[in-house]
Amino acid sequence: MAKDDIAKLRTEIDVLDAELLALVNRRAALAQRIGTLKQGAQAYRPEREAEILRRVAAENPGPLTADGVGAVFREVISACRSLEEAIRVAYLGPEGTFSEQALLRQFGSSIEGLPCASIDEVFRSVETGAARYAVVPVENSAEGAVGRTLDLLLSTPKKICAEVVLRINQNAMLRGASLEGVRRVYSHAQSLAQCHRWLAQQLPTAERVPVSSNAEAARRAADEEGVCAIGPEIAAARYGLRLVATNIEDDPNNRTRFLVLGDEEPAASGRDGTSLVMSAPNRPGAVHALLSPLAKHGVSMSRLESRPMRIGKWEYHFFVDLEGHRNDPPVAAALKELAALAPFLKVLGSYPLAASS
């Protein structure tokens, strides 16, 4: 009988759960031993964690998806890391935002998140030691670069030690069970714009009210009748709302890239990026000359962004992302030549490239 077969399979699952529990605790005990041998060195090793997650994704036979396996191992790594060191990470708050979602994707849930009111406060928290690491947004595939983050990277002593690329999934959430009777929609202005088609089709007469964050939208939806909020799934969980429509964004390829800042300089992981900022002499062909060492040594450039220096008319800083670690021979050779050519050059960090979300 089907009932007997289900009971038998559940018994097998119970046996496997016991084996998994024993294996996870064996792993945790090894992590504790490593922590003792480190003698106070940092527990968070972004290159090591990236290598583990890439390996299990590549070796995964299914039926779990690569994302599903990654989520499981990320939490195992996070729990084991917490046995070595309690870590606090600053991020752009409040709770329930995409920034918190990026934080959890990188570090797992066995950390202490420190929500901050502004990007400036996030930088300040990690620079003063109030947090060990910081997570900040740096660019969005639809909206472009986050200028304030770029400006603060110029002066911070902290280094980029990891990146997170998060797919921006927008969701409709409310207290009730359906959209019937919804007269007002709260969300951040960008999220409202990103869901224009869905709103026009599903809630054409509802008032669209921009607020300071998606988390604030969820908070209001939790307190008011006849309203709906748009934002990340984590906001619904934080404020006790029900998801009534998922993935309602107009552009399914919309992604935001976040940077992790800290004191660490990760070793090469096998799939890395290097970020730098430099200035160019104010003369014709100067930028082209600065890029020539990259071509000469076969180093690929994935991003070039200019920002005004604010100290002179038509003077700019150029933010550049390269493929490869700063210690890879081609990248190291290119950086050496760039240092001789550029009036100003700062390597912001080398770090493991993020898996696509």
C-alpha positions, 0 to 999 in steps of 0.5 A: 500500500502507498501508506506503507511505502511512504512510512518506509521511505520516511524511516529511511529519511530518519536514518539519513538525517541521523547520519547527516547530523553526525557528519555536520558535527564532525565538520564543525569539530574540524572547523573548531580545531582549525580555529584553534590552530589559527590562533586568532586569525580571521575565520572568514576566508572568502576564497576558501568558501568560494572554492567549496561552493563551486566544488559542491555545485560542480559535483552535485548529481541532483536532484537538488539544483545547484542553487539549492545545494549552495544554500545548504552548504552556505548555512553549514559553512556559516554555522561552522564559521561562527564556532571560530568567531562571532562576526558582525556585518554592517549593511544598508538597512533597514531589515528586510531590504535587498542589502540584507538579502545580499548579506545572507547570501554571502555570509549565511544566517549565523552572523550578526547583521548591523543595519545602517541608515546610509551608505556613509554609515555602513562605511563608518561602521566598518572603519571604526570597528563597530562591524568586522565587515560591510556589504554595500551596493555598487551597481545595478544592471538597470540603474548603473553605478551607485555613486556614493559607494564609488566616492567612499571607496576612494578614501576607505582603508578597507579592501574589497574581499568579496562580491555578491551578485543578487537577482532582484526579484520583486514580490507583492505582499499584504496582510490578506489573501488576495489583491482584491480591494487593494487601493494603495501600493507602497514601495521604493520608487525604483521598485515601483518603476521596475514593476510598471507593467504588472501594476498596470495589469493587476492594480491599475487604479491603485495609488502608487506611493513611493517610500524610503525603502522596501522594508518601510513599504512592508512595515506600512502594509503590515499596519494598514488594511487595503494596501500592498507592498512590493519588495524582496521575499525577505521583507514579507518574512520580516513583517509577517506578510503573505506573498500574493504574487512573485517575480513581478519585475518587468526585467527578469535579468535585473541584478544588483552587485554588492561589495564586501569590505574588510581588512582581508586580502584573499588569496587567489581562488581560481576565479577572481576579479581585481578592482582599482581606481586611477586618474589620467593625465589631462592630455589627449590619449591619456586614458587610452595609454593607461589601458594599453598595459592591460591589452599588452599583458592580455588582462580583460577589463569587465568594467570602466566607470568615471567619476568627477574628482571634485577638485578640478574642472573636468578631472575624473577618477576611473574605476576599473574591474579586471579579470584575475587576481592581483598576484596572477602574473599578467595582472601583476605585470599590468598593475606595475606598468599602470603604477608608473603611468597613472598620477594616482592608482589605488588597488581596491582589492582582489576577490573571488568572483560571485556566482550568478544569482 
